[in-house]
Amino acid sequence: MIKKSMLGSCTALLAILMDNKLTGGHIGDSCLAVFRMHQTEQVMETVFKTTAVQHSFNFPIQVDASDEKIDETWDKAQKFVVELKAGGTFLCFLDFEIL
């Protein structure tokens, strides 16, 4: 028998690009990383990366529609503003363990 009242939850990442600035926030183990070409070597370097927002290892904080304390949950979000430059790349991904 399937319970129809069960709701899911998820990690979240929101980013807005405006005037060469990437502004946003995330909660859980979703990740955003910014890469730029190194000035002297021909390799990409990580110039910014979010960190996991979690209760403990492999236990990310998540949000769901029934969360009565949603404001408290979002207060735990990591907020960021990153200046982007020509030739840079940014990635958003779900599994934090990639990098």
Summary of the structure (lengths in Angstrom):
residues: 99
radius of gyration: 16.4
end to end distance: 40.2
largest distance: 62.1
contacts: 233
relative contact order: 0.31
helix: 9%
strand: 47%
